[in-house]
Amino acid sequence: MEKQKFTLAEDAIDPAQVPHRTLYTGAKIPAVGLGTFGSDRFSGEAIAQAVKGAVAVGYRHIDCAAVYGNEHLIGQTFREVLSSGLVKREALWVTSKLWNDKHAEEDVIPTCQKTLDDLQLDYLDMYLIHWPFPNHHDPGVDVNARDPHAVPYIHENYMKTWQQMEKLVDMGLARHIGTSNMSRAKLELLLRDARIRPAANEMELHPHFQQPELYQYCLDNNIIPIGFSPIGSPSRPERDTTPEDTVDIEDPVIVKAAARLGVHPAVVCIKWAVQRGQVPIPFAIKRDQYLSNLRAAVVDPLTDEEMAEIAAIDKNCRLIKGQVFLWEGAKSWEDLWDLDGTIAS
C-alpha cells in the first residue's frame, strides 16, 4: 500500500526547539501537549483532525482519555502520521487515562488494551488514573447529578488499582504510570505504598489557580505536574461553572503582557506555564490557536517581572470542582480535594 502523504507544515515549530521535562526514569516529555477533551462541544472526527494538524505543526505530545470517546478516531490519525514516515513512534508522547468505572482489578489491564487498540499503538508513554474515585457519571449530566454507588477515597482500593497499573509497566503496555486530580494527602499515601512511583500528576493549573503547595510537592518528589485547563477553561461545560469563577484571560496582568507581545492573552497563560516548569496541555481545534500555543513555548518569553506579576494574581479559583463525583454524606465539593490535609470519608 502506498504511504499516505503527510508532511511538516511550512510554518511548523521545530519539535527539537520545544522544551522538555525529564521524568525520574530519564525519559523526556514535551513541555506542551495537545489536549483532546472536547467531544462535548466538537465531533470526535474534528478533534482527530486537529490532532493530525497539530502533529503537522510540530506537536509531539498528545493527551488522550478513554472517557473522551474519541480514541478510536485519534487512532486513525496516529496510523496515518506514523505510516507516512514523517514521525516515528518513539518521537511521539501519548498519554491516556483509566476512567472511574474501570478501577476494578480485573478491568485495568483489559481497559488499557482497549485504549491501545483504539489508538492503534503498541504502548502508551503514560497511563494515568483519571480520578482517585471509582465514582461515575453519565455524559452530559448537570452539577446535581450523583452516582448512587459513589464512595469517598479508599486507599486500600486505590492501591489495588495501582498495582494493576504497575503490571502494565511490567508488561510493556505503559512506559510510565501516573495520577490525575490527586491531592497531596492522597499522593503521600501512594508514594509510601507504590512499587512503581507515579511519574506525573495531571492537575488543574492556570494563573488564577496555581496550586503552589501541591505543585512544589510534585517537583520535590520527582512527579511532573501536567496542567489541564491552562488558560482557565473558558468553554468548560456549564455544570462546572459557579458565580465566583474568575477569567484568567481577562486579568489586567495577563492582558498587559499580551499587549506587549502582540498575542492573545491565552498565549501568555501558556508561556507562563512553560516558563514556570509545568507541562500545559491546552485544547484547541483551530489551527491558528494550537499553532500559537506551541509557538508560545519557543519565542518571546515573558520577562522576570511579568512572571512575578503573574505569580501574584493567584486567586485560588478552582474551576473543575468535580461536584458530580460526590458521595452520600460528603459536605461539599471541597471534600474531594482534602483542603485541610485530611482525606474526607
Long-range contacts (C-beta under 8 A, 24 or more apart in sequence): 3-83, 3-84, 3-85, 4-80, 4-83, 4-84, 5-84, 6-52, 6-56, 6-80, 6-81, 6-84, 6-86, 7-56, 7-84, 7-86, 8-56, 8-57, 8-58, 8-86, 9-56, 9-57, 11-57, 11-291, 12-56, 12-57, 12-58, 13-57, 13-58, 13-291, 13-294, 13-295, 13-297, 13-298, 14-58, 14-298, 15-58, 15-59, 15-60, 15-91, 17-298, 18-58, 18-60, 18-294, 18-297, 18-298, 19-274, 19-297, 19-298, 21-224, 21-277, 21-279, 23-176, 23-199, 23-200, 23-222, 23-224, 24-197, 24-199, 24-222, 25-175, 25-176, 25-199, 27-125, 27-175, 27-176, 27-199, 29-61, 29-93, 29-125, 29-126, 29-200, 29-224, 29-279, 30-59, 30-60, 30-61, 30-93, 30-279, 31-274, 31-279, 31-280, 31-297, 32-59, 32-61, 32-270, 32-274, 32-279, 32-280, 32-281, 32-282, 32-293, 32-294, 32-296, 32-297, 33-59, 33-61, 33-62, 33-63, 33-93, 33-95, 33-226, 33-279, 33-280, 33-281, 34-59, 34-61, 34-62, 34-63, 34-281, 34-282, 34-283, 34-284, 34-290, 35-63, 35-228, 35-281, 35-282, 35-283, 36-62, 36-63, 36-64, 36-65, 36-68, 36-70, 36-74, 36-283, 37-65, 37-68, 37-228, 37-283, 38-68, 38-283, 38-285, 39-68, 39-69, 39-70, 40-139, 40-140, 40-237, 41-235, 42-285, 44-69, 44-70, 44-72, 44-73, 44-74, 45-73, 46-285, 47-73, 47-74, 47-285, 48-73, 48-74, 48-76, 48-77, 49-77, 50-284, 50-285, 50-290, 51-77, 51-78, 52-77, 52-80, 52-81, 53-287, 53-290, 54-290, 54-294, 55-81, 55-87, 55-92, 56-81, 57-287, 57-290, 57-291, 57-294, 58-294, 59-290, 59-294, 60-87, 60-91, 60-92, 60-93, 61-92, 61-93, 61-95, 61-279, 61-281, 62-92, 62-93, 62-94, 62-95, 63-95, 63-202, 63-226, 63-228, 63-281, 64-94, 64-95, 64-96, 64-97, 64-115, 64-119, 65-96, 65-97, 65-99, 65-130, 66-96, 66-97, 66-98, 66-99, 66-102, 66-111, 66-114, 66-115, 66-118, 67-97, 67-99, 67-100, 67-130, 69-139, 71-96, 71-115, 71-118, 71-119, 72-118, 74-118, 74-119, 75-117, 75-118, 75-119, 75-120, 75-121, 76-120, 78-119, 78-120, 78-121, 79-120, 89-121, 89-122, 92-125, 93-125, 93-126, 94-119, 94-121, 94-124, 94-125, 94-126, 95-124, 95-125, 95-126, 95-127, 95-128, 95-202, 95-226, 96-124, 96-126, 96-127, 96-128, 97-127, 97-128, 97-129, 97-130, 97-180, 97-202, 98-127, 98-128, 98-129, 98-130, 98-161, 98-165, 99-130, 99-136, 100-130, 100-131, 100-133, 100-134, 100-135, 100-136, 100-325, 101-134, 101-136, 103-129, 103-134, 103-157, 103-158, 103-161, 104-134, 104-161, 105-160, 105-161, 105-163, 105-164, 108-161, 108-164, 108-165, 108-167, 108-168, 109-164, 109-167, 109-168, 109-171, 109-173, 112-168, 112-173, 112-174, 113-173, 116-173, 123-172, 123-173, 123-174, 123-175, 124-173, 124-174, 124-175, 125-174, 125-175, 125-176, 126-174, 126-175, 126-176, 126-177, 126-178, 126-199, 126-200, 127-165, 127-168, 127-173, 127-174, 127-176, 127-177, 127-178, 128-177, 128-178, 128-179, 128-180, 128-200, 128-202, 129-158, 129-161, 129-162, 129-165, 129-178, 129-179, 129-180, 130-180, 130-181, 131-180, 131-181, 131-322, 131-325, 132-158, 132-179, 132-181, 132-182, 132-186, 133-325, 133-327, 133-336, 135-324, 135-325, 135-326, 135-327, 137-324, 137-325, 141-239, 141-324, 142-238, 142-239, 143-239, 143-240, 143-323, 143-324, 144-323, 145-324, 146-324, 146-326, 146-327, 146-328, 147-324, 147-325, 147-327, 150-325, 150-326, 150-327, 150-328, 151-327, 152-327, 152-330, 152-335, 152-343, 152-344, 152-345, 153-186, 153-343, 153-344, 155-186, 155-189, 155-193, 155-343, 158-186, 158-190, 159-190, 159-193, 159-194, 162-190, 162-193, 162-194, 163-195, 165-196, 166-194, 166-195, 166-196, 169-196, 176-200, 178-202, 178-223, 178-224, 178-226, 181-322, 183-214, 183-337, 183-338, 183-343, 184-213, 184-214, 184-217, 184-338, 184-341, 185-338, 185-341, 185-342, 185-343, 186-338, 186-343, 187-217, 187-218, 187-221, 187-223, 191-221, 197-221, 197-222, 197-223, 198-223, 199-223, 199-224, 200-224, 200-225, 200-226, 200-279, 201-225, 201-226, 202-226, 202-227, 202-228, 202-281, 203-227, 203-228, 204-228, 204-229, 204-318, 204-319, 204-320, 205-229, 205-230, 205-273, 205-278, 205-280, 206-230, 206-231, 206-232, 206-233, 206-248, 206-269, 206-273, 206-319, 207-232, 207-248, 207-251, 207-253, 207-254, 207-269, 207-272, 207-310, 207-313, 207-314, 208-232, 208-246, 208-247, 208-248, 208-251, 208-313, 208-314, 208-315, 208-316, 208-317, 209-314, 209-315, 209-316, 209-317, 209-318, 209-319, 210-311, 210-314, 212-314, 215-278, 219-277, 224-278, 224-279, 225-277, 225-278, 225-279, 226-278, 226-279, 226-280, 226-281, 227-273, 227-278, 227-279, 227-280, 227-281, 228-281, 228-320, 229-319, 229-320, 230-269, 230-270, 230-273, 230-280, 230-281, 230-282, 231-265, 231-266, 231-269, 231-270, 231-282, 232-269, 232-319, 233-319, 233-320, 236-319, 236-320, 239-323, 239-324, 240-319, 240-320, 240-321, 241-319, 242-321, 244-317, 245-317, 245-319, 246-315, 246-317, 251-313, 253-306, 253-309, 253-310, 253-312, 253-313, 254-310, 254-313, 257-302, 257-306, 257-309, 257-310, 261-300, 263-292, 263-296, 263-300, 264-292, 266-292, 266-293, 267-292, 267-293, 267-295, 267-296, 268-296, 268-302, 268-310, 270-296, 270-297, 271-296, 271-297, 271-300, 271-301, 271-302, 272-302, 272-307, 272-310, 275-301, 275-302, 275-307, 276-307
